[in-house]
C-alpha cells in the first residue's frame, strides 16, 4: 500500500527503512531515496515508527522475563 503518494513510497519500503534503524520521518524519507513533498504522509510514518518502537519494547520486556 502506498503511504507517500507524492513519491510513490509503499509501506514495505518505509518499514524496511524503520527496521534498518531510521527513527524519524526525515531519515526514513532519506533512506527511501526521496524528499518530503506535501507532508501528508509524515504522521503515518511517525505512527509506523512508534509502533515499531513499541514492538521492540515489548520484545525486550518479554526477553527479560
N, C-alpha and C positions, 0 to 999 in steps of 0.2 A: 504494500500500500504506500502511495506517495505521501510523505509528510510535508516536504517542501515542494510545492508546485512550481514556484519560480525557477528553481534549479533542478527539478526532476530528481529529487533525492528520496529514496524509499526508506521505509522503516528498518530494513535489514542493514542498509549501509550505515544508518545512524546508530543502530545497536552495535554494529561491529566497531565503530569509532568509540563508542562509550566503553565497550569491553576492552579496547586497547588502552584505556586509561584517560580518555578525554572527559573532563568533569565540568565543563561549562559549554554553553551553546557556541560561543565563538571558536573554541578549539574543535568542537565537533564539525562545524562548517569547514574549518581549515583541513581537518582530517579527511573530509569528503571531497576536498578539492574545489570548494565553492565559497562564495561570499554571501552574506545575508542580503536579501533584496528588500522585500516588503516587511519582513519580520513577523508575519502571521504564524509561522511555524515555531518561533522561538519558545513559546510557552509549552508546546508539545514536546520539544526536545528537552527542555528543563524537566518536564514531568518524567520523561524516559530516563533521564539521569538520576532523578530522585528515586524512581522505582528500582533502578539497578543498585543504587547505594543501599536501599532498604533491604534488598535481597542479599547483598553482601553482609550486611549487619546481622541479618537473621541466620545466615550460614555460619558466621563467626560465633554467634551465641550457641548454636546447636553443637558446633565442634568443641566448644569449651565445656560442655556438659559431660 
